[in-house]
Amino acid sequence: MNTGLRITVFATALAATFGTAYGVGGTFDAISPEPKGGAHESAAGHADAGHDEGAGAHEESAGGHEESAGGHEESAGGHEESADGHAAMTPGGLEISRNGYTLDLETPRLQAGRKAELRFAVVQDGTGRKVTAYQREHGKELHLIVASRDLTVYRHLHPARAADGTWSTPVELPKAGGYRVFADFKPRGGEALTLGADLGASGPYQPAPLPERDATARVDGYEVELDGDLTPGAAGELTLTVTKDGKPVRDLQPYLGAYGHLVALRAGDLAYLHVHPNGEPGDGSTRPGPEVSFTATAPSPGTYRLFLDFQHEGKVRTAAFTVHAGATAGGHAH
C-alpha cells in the first residue's frame, strides 16, 4: 500500500507527580484528561526485541521477530466528521476500559533497575473473562508500549500470552518514576483498541528535562535525519533518512512488516500517535532505505517525542526526536 497508511491516536488520562523518592505506595494525581484508540521495551528489550531509548540498542530474545506478511490495518481509534467536514481524530489510550474491554495490569509497580515480569490481561466486561482470541496485526496479536512520564525511557514490547489469556514479558525500567503502559490489540471479531494504565517504578526519583529539539538523532553509529513537520489537524509527511559512518543505509530490513515503525507521544499527557510508513516491503516501489516516510497528523498543538524503530544488520534500534506541532505553550509557532 503506497498511500499514507492510516493513523492511530491515543492519549493518556493521568499524569503523575512525584517527590524525591517514588515509593511502592505512591499515588498518581490526575491532570490533563483526554479523549482516547493502538500501540507498541527499550533499554531492556521488546518482548521479542527490546528498546532502550537512552542507549538506542535492542536485544533480541529467543523468540525473535515475526514479520507481517500482509499490509497495514488501522489500529485503534478512528475518525469522526467535524462541523467543517474534516475528519476529526478520536484519541485513544486514555482509558483503562473501552468498548467492553478492560486492561487488567496485574503488575502495577516494579523496582527500578531490576528485571521483573510484567503481567496483564485484557478482560471482557460483563463476563470477567480474559480475552484469548485476537486478530494479528503487523505479525503480532498484541503490541505493548511502556514510556516514562518524562519521555526519556521508551519500550516497545511483544509479550507472550498464556492459554488462559494472561500476557507476560520481562522488563527492566532503568529509573524510578511514573510510566504509562499502552496495550494495542484487536479482539477477534471486534474493533482495534488501545487501552492505557499507569505503572510505577520505585526508588529515588529525579525527573529529567525533555531533550532539546534536534533534527538529527545518533544511535549505535547510525545517524537519522528528520525532515518534515507535525501539523495539528492536518496530514503531513515526515521523512527519516538513515546513514551509517556517513553513508546511506540502503539495505534496511523489514521490522513488523515495514522498514520503520514510528510512535509519537505528546509531552505533558502522553497523548499517543502511532503512524505507519508510506509503502511496505515487496510492494514493488518501496525501497529499503535510506529514506522511510510517514504520513502523520498531530491531534493538537504541542511538543512531541518521536521514536523511530528500524532494523539493520539483524538488530532493531530506536532513534528519538523532539518536535513541535503548531503553537507551543509559549505561543510560538514551529
C-alpha positions, 0 to 999 in steps of 0.5 A: 500500500503506497498511500499514507497508511492510516493513523492511530491516536491515543492519549493518556488520562493521568499524569503523575507527580512525584517527590524525591523518592517514588515509593511502592505506595505512591499515588498518581494525581490526575491532570490533563484528561483526554479523549482516547484508540493502538500501540507498541521495551527499550533499554531492556528489550521488546518482548521479542526485541527490546528498546532502550531509548537512552542507549538506542540498542535492542536485544533480541530474545529467543523468540525473535521477530515475526514479520507481517506478511500482509499490509497495514490495518488501522489500529485503534481509534478512528475518525469522526466528521467535524462541523467543517467536514474534516475528519476529526481524530478520536484519541485513544489510550486514555482509558483503562476500559473501552468498548467492553474491554478492560486492561487488567495490569496485574503488575502495577509497580516494579523496582527500578533497575531490576528485571521483573515480569510484567503481567496483564490481561485484557478482560471482557466486561460483563463476563470477567473473562480474559480475552484469548482470541485476537486478530494479528496485526503487523505479525503480532496479536498484541503490541505493548508500549511502556514510556516514562512520564518524562519521555526519556525511557521508551519500550516497545514490547511483544509479550507472550500470552498464556492459554488462559489469556494472561500476557507476560514479558520481562522488563527492566525500567532503568529509573524510578518514576511514573510510566504509562503502559499502552496495550494495542490489540484487536479482539477477534471479531471486534474493533482495534483498541488501545487501552492505557494504565499507569505503572510505577517504578520505585526508588529515588526519583529525579525527573529529567528535562525533555531533550532539546529539539534536534533534527538529527538523532545518533544511535549505535553509529547510525545517524537519522535525519528528520525532515518534515513537520507535525501539523495539528489537524492536518496530514503531513509527511515526515521523512527519516533518512538513515546513514551509517559512518556517513553513508546511506543505509540502503539495505534496511530490513523489514521490522513488523512488516515495514522498514520503520515503525514510528510512535509519537507521544505528546509531552505533558499527557502522553497523548499517543500517535502511532503512524505507519510508513508510506509503502511496505516491503515487496510492494514493488516501489518501496525501497529499503532505505535510506529514506522511510516516510510517514504520513502523520497528523498531530491531534493538537498543538504541542511538543512531541517525542518521536521514536523511530524503530528500524532494523539493520544488520539483524538488530532493531534500534530506536532513534528519538526526536523532539518536535513541535506541532503548531503553537507551543505553550509559549505561543510560538509557532514551529 
